[in-house]
Amino acid sequence: MPTHFHAIVWIDHSQAKVFHVGRSGDDETVLHPHLPTRHLHHKAGSIGSGHAAPDKEFMAGVMNAVSDAGEILIIGPASAKTEFAKYLREQHPKIGQRIVAIESADHPSDREIVAYAKQFFKIAPTRVAAAGGTSRG
């Protein structure tokens, strides 16, 4: 049983940040592709799209990080987010069906990613009782 039902993945071609969020807190995993990102230049009349293929090992690592989540939100600045969603849906359909949304996001801080996930999943912030007092609510 997962400790956190919700996961948010911020992904681009150079790294992925995976946060599991819930009422009891959140945790972070950062993954990097095995090989550095290559920049390909496409010339008119040449064969190919000019884009490097997604790193399958990197995608598998990110998949492992979210495999126990019940709902997955994928965000990021470019095409990596849709490539990851496609990878999950085609290679790991049981996990892929747990994707609830794919959204664009530039380069938010870790705090902003977690705050966005809590807002998206409607997770209320936890209240901490003062020492010796009781919490309201």
C-alpha positions, 0 to 999 in steps of 0.5 A: 500500500503506498504511503502517498496516493498522489504523485507529481512528476516535473520532467524535462530531458535533463532531469525528472523530479518526482514528489509523492504528496499527501496529508502526512507530508511529501517526499522527493526523488530526482532522476537524471538520464544516463546519457547527457542530452544531445542537441541535434540540428535538423537540416532541410531535406535530411532524413529524421526529425532532428530530435533525440529519441527518449532515453528508455532507461531514464523513463523506466527509472521515473516509472519506477518512482511513480509505480505505487502512486494511485494518481499521477500528474505530469508537468514540464516545459517541453515535450518530455512530459508527453513522451513520458506519458506516452511511454507509461501508456504504451509500456506500462498501461496499468500505471499509464491509466493512473495519469490524471493530467499532463500540463505545461510548467516552466521551471518552478521551484520544488516548493511551487511543484508541491504546492501545485500538486496539493492544490491540484489534488485538493490536499488540505495543508496539515495543521500542527498543534502548538506545544501543550495545546489542541488543534482546531478543525 
